[in-house]
């Protein structure tokens, strides 16, 4: 289940279930074949905190800034 998060700077999320635990991995694409996972959290609520999206967006900007060097 890989889906684009709405109202974000092209941040995607995949949900992974391991046993009774559910994790959300957030990241972004670098080109058409590389997915960069910026962070993962254990799912505890249905709602995604805005701060979690901001963290993924900040890490995306940092990734591409470093890649240019």
N, CA, C and O atoms as CSV, one atom per row, in Angstrom:
chain,resi,resn,atom,element,x,y,z
A,1,UNK,N,N,0.854,-1.174,0.000
A,1,UNK,CA,C,0.000,0.000,0.000
A,1,UNK,C,C,0.905,1.244,0.000
A,1,UNK,O,O,1.278,1.741,1.063
A,2,UNK,N,N,1.246,1.731,-1.166
A,2,UNK,CA,C,2.151,2.870,-1.341
A,2,UNK,C,C,1.339,4.014,-1.911
A,2,UNK,O,O,0.825,3.901,-3.023
A,3,UNK,N,N,1.210,5.104,-1.188
A,3,UNK,CA,C,0.373,6.196,-1.675
A,3,UNK,C,C,0.995,7.554,-1.398
A,3,UNK,O,O,1.722,7.751,-0.424
A,4,UNK,N,N,0.679,8.483,-2.297
A,4,UNK,CA,C,1.162,9.856,-2.170
A,4,UNK,C,C,0.352,10.566,-1.104
A,4,UNK,O,O,-0.875,10.463,-1.070
A,5,UNK,N,N,1.043,11.285,-0.236
A,5,UNK,CA,C,0.366,12.076,0.789
A,5,UNK,C,C,-0.088,13.385,0.160
A,5,UNK,O,O,0.709,14.085,-0.463
A,6,UNK,N,N,-1.353,13.715,0.319
A,6,UNK,CA,C,-1.877,14.955,-0.249
A,6,UNK,C,C,-1.376,16.141,0.567
A,6,UNK,O,O,-1.026,16.009,1.739
A,7,UNK,N,N,-1.352,17.303,-0.084
A,7,UNK,CA,C,-0.899,18.552,0.546
A,7,UNK,C,C,0.532,18.454,1.083
A,7,UNK,O,O,0.849,18.984,2.148
A,8,UNK,N,N,1.389,17.760,0.316
A,8,UNK,CA,C,2.795,17.646,0.702
A,8,UNK,C,C,3.667,17.969,-0.502
A,8,UNK,O,O,3.174,18.115,-1.621
A,9,UNK,N,N,4.959,18.079,-0.260
A,9,UNK,CA,C,5.936,18.292,-1.325
A,9,UNK,C,C,6.351,16.926,-1.879
A,9,UNK,O,O,7.505,16.517,-1.758
A,10,UNK,N,N,5.388,16.230,-2.487
A,10,UNK,CA,C,5.610,14.928,-3.130
A,10,UNK,C,C,6.168,13.883,-2.163
A,10,UNK,O,O,7.115,13.166,-2.486
A,11,UNK,N,N,5.573,13.807,-0.984
A,11,UNK,CA,C,5.948,12.806,0.018
A,11,UNK,C,C,5.013,11.605,-0.128
A,11,UNK,O,O,3.798,11.748,-0.260
A,12,UNK,N,N,5.619,10.419,-0.100
A,12,UNK,CA,C,4.875,9.169,-0.240
A,12,UNK,C,C,4.954,8.390,1.063
A,12,UNK,O,O,5.849,8.610,1.880
A,13,UNK,N,N,3.996,7.467,1.250
A,13,UNK,CA,C,3.960,6.672,2.469
A,13,UNK,C,C,3.633,5.227,2.125
A,13,UNK,O,O,2.770,4.950,1.292
A,14,UNK,N,N,4.331,4.320,2.777
A,14,UNK,CA,C,4.012,2.898,2.659
A,14,UNK,C,C,3.730,2.396,4.075
A,14,UNK,O,O,4.419,2.756,5.030
A,15,UNK,N,N,2.710,1.564,4.183
A,15,UNK,CA,C,2.360,0.994,5.484
A,15,UNK,C,C,2.766,-0.471,5.493
A,15,UNK,O,O,2.462,-1.227,4.570
A,16,UNK,N,N,3.458,-0.852,6.553
A,16,UNK,CA,C,3.973,-2.214,6.675
A,16,UNK,C,C,3.473,-2.802,7.986
A,16,UNK,O,O,3.566,-2.168,9.037
A,17,UNK,N,N,2.939,-4.023,7.915
A,17,UNK,CA,C,2.475,-4.706,9.118
A,17,UNK,C,C,3.442,-5.841,9.430
A,17,UNK,O,O,3.716,-6.695,8.587
A,18,UNK,N,N,3.951,-5.832,10.657
A,18,UNK,CA,C,4.832,-6.890,11.134
A,18,UNK,C,C,4.218,-7.416,12.425
A,18,UNK,O,O,4.236,-6.741,13.454
A,19,UNK,N,N,3.686,-8.608,12.361
A,19,UNK,CA,C,2.953,-9.141,13.508
A,19,UNK,C,C,1.726,-8.288,13.752
A,19,UNK,O,O,0.925,-8.074,12.842
A,20,UNK,N,N,1.570,-7.803,14.962
A,20,UNK,CA,C,0.426,-6.936,15.266
A,20,UNK,C,C,0.793,-5.459,15.191
A,20,UNK,O,O,-0.034,-4.598,15.492
A,21,UNK,N,N,2.022,-5.162,14.793
A,21,UNK,CA,C,2.484,-3.771,14.703
A,21,UNK,C,C,2.370,-3.251,13.281
A,21,UNK,O,O,2.639,-3.972,12.320
A,22,UNK,N,N,1.971,-1.999,13.157
A,22,UNK,CA,C,1.885,-1.344,11.855
A,22,UNK,C,C,2.844,-0.159,11.863
A,22,UNK,O,O,2.845,0.653,12.788
A,23,UNK,N,N,3.669,-0.076,10.803
A,23,UNK,CA,C,4.642,0.996,10.677
A,23,UNK,C,C,4.349,1.810,9.430
A,23,UNK,O,O,3.877,1.274,8.427
A,24,UNK,N,N,4.630,3.100,9.492
A,24,UNK,CA,C,4.508,3.991,8.339
A,24,UNK,C,C,5.906,4.447,7.960
A,24,UNK,O,O,6.627,5.027,8.772
A,25,UNK,N,N,6.276,4.178,6.720
A,25,UNK,CA,C,7.565,4.612,6.195
A,25,UNK,C,C,7.284,5.736,5.217
A,25,UNK,O,O,6.517,5.561,4.270
A,26,UNK,N,N,7.897,6.886,5.438
A,26,UNK,CA,C,7.666,8.036,4.564
A,26,UNK,C,C,8.936,8.366,3.814
A,26,UNK,O,O,10.046,8.228,4.328
A,27,UNK,N,N,8.741,8.806,2.579
A,27,UNK,CA,C,9.891,9.153,1.772
A,27,UNK,C,C,9.485,9.804,0.473
A,27,UNK,O,O,8.389,10.349,0.351
A,28,UNK,N,N,10.392,9.743,-0.513
A,28,UNK,CA,C,10.191,10.447,-1.778
A,28,UNK,C,C,10.980,9.742,-2.864
A,28,UNK,O,O,11.826,8.893,-2.582
A,29,UNK,N,N,10.698,10.099,-4.101
A,29,UNK,CA,C,11.393,9.521,-5.245
A,29,UNK,C,C,12.571,10.394,-5.650
A,29,UNK,O,O,12.501,11.622,-5.606
A,30,UNK,N,N,13.652,9.736,-6.044
A,30,UNK,CA,C,14.787,10.391,-6.693
A,30,UNK,C,C,14.844,9.757,-8.078
A,30,UNK,O,O,15.449,8.701,-8.261
A,31,UNK,N,N,14.218,10.399,-9.036
A,31,UNK,CA,C,14.081,9.808,-10.366
A,31,UNK,C,C,12.909,8.842,-10.380
A,31,UNK,O,O,12.005,8.935,-9.550
A,32,UNK,N,N,12.931,7.918,-11.325
A,32,UNK,CA,C,11.794,7.002,-11.461
A,32,UNK,C,C,12.018,5.646,-10.801
A,32,UNK,O,O,11.083,4.854,-10.689
A,33,UNK,N,N,13.258,5.366,-10.358
A,33,UNK,CA,C,13.540,4.030,-9.830
A,33,UNK,C,C,14.025,3.991,-8.385
A,33,UNK,O,O,14.072,2.919,-7.782
A,34,UNK,N,N,14.384,5.136,-7.823
A,34,UNK,CA,C,14.938,5.156,-6.468
A,34,UNK,C,C,13.955,5.802,-5.500
A,34,UNK,O,O,13.517,6.933,-5.709
A,35,UNK,N,N,13.612,5.075,-4.440
A,35,UNK,CA,C,12.777,5.607,-3.369
A,35,UNK,C,C,13.679,5.826,-2.162
A,35,UNK,O,O,14.376,4.911,-1.725
A,36,UNK,N,N,13.660,7.039,-1.630
A,36,UNK,CA,C,14.458,7.379,-0.453
A,36,UNK,C,C,13.507,7.449,0.740
A,36,UNK,O,O,12.599,8.279,0.768
A,37,UNK,N,N,13.719,6.577,1.721
A,37,UNK,CA,C,12.887,6.584,2.924
A,37,UNK,C,C,13.499,7.586,3.900
A,37,UNK,O,O,14.649,7.442,4.316
A,38,UNK,N,N,12.717,8.600,4.258
A,38,UNK,CA,C,13.242,9.650,5.136
A,38,UNK,C,C,13.104,9.288,6.607
A,38,UNK,O,O,13.945,9.672,7.420
A,39,UNK,N,N,12.055,8.555,6.958
A,39,UNK,CA,C,11.892,8.116,8.338
A,39,UNK,C,C,10.724,7.137,8.427
A,39,UNK,O,O,9.933,7.000,7.494
A,40,UNK,N,N,10.638,6.466,9.563
A,40,UNK,CA,C,9.558,5.508,9.803
A,40,UNK,C,C,9.074,5.668,11.240
A,40,UNK,O,O,9.845,5.997,12.141
A,41,UNK,N,N,7.784,5.430,11.431
A,41,UNK,CA,C,7.197,5.503,12.768
A,41,UNK,C,C,6.214,4.353,12.939
A,41,UNK,O,O,5.669,3.831,11.966
A,42,UNK,N,N,5.999,3.974,14.181
A,42,UNK,CA,C,4.978,2.972,14.447
A,42,UNK,C,C,3.632,3.667,14.468
A,42,UNK,O,O,3.457,4.693,15.125
A,43,UNK,N,N,2.688,3.100,13.746
A,43,UNK,CA,C,1.357,3.695,13.646
A,43,UNK,C,C,0.619,3.525,14.971
A,43,UNK,O,O,0.522,2.427,15.518
A,44,UNK,N,N,0.105,4.647,15.468
A,44,UNK,CA,C,-0.670,4.594,16.702
A,44,UNK,C,C,-2.040,5.231,16.537
A,44,UNK,O,O,-2.972,4.914,17.277
A,45,UNK,N,N,-2.161,6.135,15.561
A,45,UNK,CA,C,-3.447,6.787,15.307
A,45,UNK,C,C,-3.689,6.834,13.809
A,45,UNK,O,O,-2.770,6.598,13.024
A,46,UNK,N,N,-4.894,7.130,13.412
A,46,UNK,CA,C,-5.228,7.247,11.996
A,46,UNK,C,C,-4.671,8.532,11.400
A,46,UNK,O,O,-4.328,8.573,10.218
A,47,UNK,N,N,-4.580,9.577,12.209
A,47,UNK,CA,C,-4.156,10.878,11.712
A,47,UNK,C,C,-2.633,11.001,11.708
A,47,UNK,O,O,-1.958,10.585,12.650
A,48,UNK,N,N,-2.109,11.584,10.626
A,48,UNK,CA,C,-0.676,11.833,10.523
A,48,UNK,C,C,-0.383,13.234,11.050
A,48,UNK,O,O,-0.927,14.211,10.534
A,49,UNK,N,N,0.468,13.347,12.069
A,49,UNK,CA,C,0.798,14.681,12.581
A,49,UNK,C,C,1.490,15.522,11.505
A,49,UNK,O,O,2.323,15.007,10.760
A,50,UNK,N,N,1.156,16.792,11.421
A,50,UNK,CA,C,1.760,17.688,10.436
A,50,UNK,C,C,3.281,17.729,10.610
A,50,UNK,O,O,4.013,17.863,9.630
A,51,UNK,N,N,3.749,17.617,11.837
A,51,UNK,CA,C,5.188,17.647,12.097
A,51,UNK,C,C,5.900,16.481,11.408
A,51,UNK,O,O,7.045,16.632,10.980
A,52,UNK,N,N,5.252,15.332,11.294
A,52,UNK,CA,C,5.858,14.172,10.621
A,52,UNK,C,C,6.030,14.446,9.133
A,52,UNK,O,O,7.030,14.045,8.538
A,53,UNK,N,N,5.061,15.124,8.534
A,53,UNK,CA,C,5.156,15.481,7.116
A,53,UNK,C,C,6.255,16.527,6.929
A,53,UNK,O,O,7.043,16.441,5.987
A,54,UNK,N,N,6.306,17.510,7.824
A,54,UNK,CA,C,7.347,18.540,7.731
A,54,UNK,C,C,8.740,17.920,7.827
A,54,UNK,O,O,9.659,18.343,7.126
A,55,UNK,N,N,8.894,16.919,8.692
A,55,UNK,CA,C,10.182,16.242,8.830
A,55,UNK,C,C,10.577,15.571,7.515
A,55,UNK,O,O,11.725,15.683,7.083
A,56,UNK,N,N,9.644,14.882,6.882
A,56,UNK,CA,C,9.925,14.226,5.598
A,56,UNK,C,C,10.289,15.257,4.533
A,56,UNK,O,O,11.207,15.035,3.743
A,57,UNK,N,N,9.577,16.382,4.508
A,57,UNK,CA,C,9.862,17.428,3.521
A,57,UNK,C,C,11.240,18.056,3.761
A,57,UNK,O,O,11.973,18.328,2.810
A,58,UNK,N,N,11.590,18.284,5.027
A,58,UNK,CA,C,12.910,18.846,5.351
A,58,UNK,C,C,14.023,17.895,4.928
A,58,UNK,O,O,15.038,18.321,4.377
A,59,UNK,N,N,13.828,16.620,5.186
A,59,UNK,CA,C,14.850,15.638,4.810
A,59,UNK,C,C,14.958,15.494,3.301
A,59,UNK,O,O,16.040,15.220,2.780
A,60,UNK,N,N,13.852,15.674,2.595
A,60,UNK,CA,C,13.886,15.636,1.127
A,60,UNK,C,C,14.717,16.807,0.598
A,60,UNK,O,O,15.584,16.618,-0.256
A,61,UNK,N,N,14.456,18.011,1.102
A,61,UNK,CA,C,15.224,19.185,0.671
A,61,UNK,C,C,16.708,18.996,0.973
A,61,UNK,O,O,17.560,19.302,0.139
A,62,UNK,N,N,17.011,18.495,2.162
A,62,UNK,CA,C,18.397,18.270,2.554
A,62,UNK,C,C,19.061,17.231,1.646
A,62,UNK,O,O,20.213,17.407,1.251
A,63,UNK,N,N,18.363,16.176,1.320
A,63,UNK,CA,C,18.894,15.123,0.443
A,63,UNK,C,C,19.301,15.695,-0.910
A,63,UNK,O,O,20.412,15.457,-1.383
A,64,UNK,N,N,18.388,16.456,-1.536
A,64,UNK,CA,C,18.689,16.988,-2.866
A,64,UNK,C,C,19.744,18.098,-2.815
A,64,UNK,O,O,20.513,18.263,-3.762
A,65,UNK,N,N,19.785,18.851,-1.725
A,65,UNK,CA,C,20.825,19.871,-1.564
A,65,UNK,C,C,22.196,19.190,-1.479
A,65,UNK,O,O,23.149,19.642,-2.113
A,66,UNK,N,N,22.299,18.125,-0.715
A,66,UNK,CA,C,23.569,17.398,-0.583
A,66,UNK,C,C,23.949,16.699,-1.883
A,66,UNK,O,O,25.130,16.592,-2.214
A,67,UNK,N,N,22.960,16.230,-2.607
A,67,UNK,CA,C,23.224,15.515,-3.859
A,67,UNK,C,C,23.847,16.437,-4.905
A,67,UNK,O,O,24.644,15.991,-5.730
A,68,UNK,N,N,23.487,17.719,-4.872
A,68,UNK,CA,C,24.019,18.687,-5.841
A,68,UNK,C,C,25.496,18.964,-5.630
A,68,UNK,O,O,26.184,19.357,-6.572
A,69,UNK,N,N,26.002,18.769,-4.414
A,69,UNK,CA,C,27.408,19.095,-4.101
A,69,UNK,C,C,28.366,18.172,-4.802
A,69,UNK,O,O,29.579,18.309,-4.647
